[in-house]
Amino acid sequence: MTATDPYRFDGGTRNFDGGTRSTDPAAPGATRDGVAGDGVTRSDVVRTALWLVLVISTVGNMAASLSGASTRIHLVCGAVTALCATVLVLRHLRGRR
């Protein structure tokens, strides 16, 4: 007897609430062939890029601290880190509305 893993992605068109998406081509979220599209959105790309820049600027600031670099490098890395963190928080709060 095989147990079913509820967290396994099987590639189906089920929503997170357990329902199924409409196969009507005019329905929101449906593609031309009637299958629901689950592609990567622009928002996903922006969020991933912001996280990547945040991590890189944080690591750069840490490396500048350990190497004894000038204050200008610390300020630039810190400003980029603060900007990315602020934008990520604002996007998260705006998305909750």
JOKA-V335220 format. One record per pair of residues at least 24 apart in sequence whose C-alpha atoms are under 10 Angstrom apart, sorted by sequence separation. I is the first residue (numbers start at 1). GAP is how many residues later the second one is. D is the distance in Angstrom with one decimal. If there is no record, write none. Layout:
BEGIN
i:gap:d
I:GAP:D
I:GAP:D
END
This chain:
BEGIN
i:gap:d
12:24:9.5
13:24:8.8
54:24:9.7
56:24:9.6
57:24:5.7
58:24:9.6
13:25:8.9
56:25:8.7
57:25:9.5
54:26:7.3
55:26:8.0
11:27:10.0
53:27:8.0
54:27:5.3
57:27:9.2
53:28:7.8
54:28:8.3
54:29:8.6
55:29:9.5
51:30:9.7
54:30:5.7
50:31:9.6
53:31:7.2
54:31:7.0
52:32:9.4
53:32:9.8
50:33:9.4
51:33:7.5
50:34:5.9
51:34:8.3
54:34:9.6
49:35:9.6
50:35:8.2
47:37:9.7
50:37:8.1
51:37:8.0
50:38:7.1
47:40:9.3
48:40:10.0
47:41:7.2
46:42:9.6
47:44:8.6
47:45:9.7
43:48:9.4
END
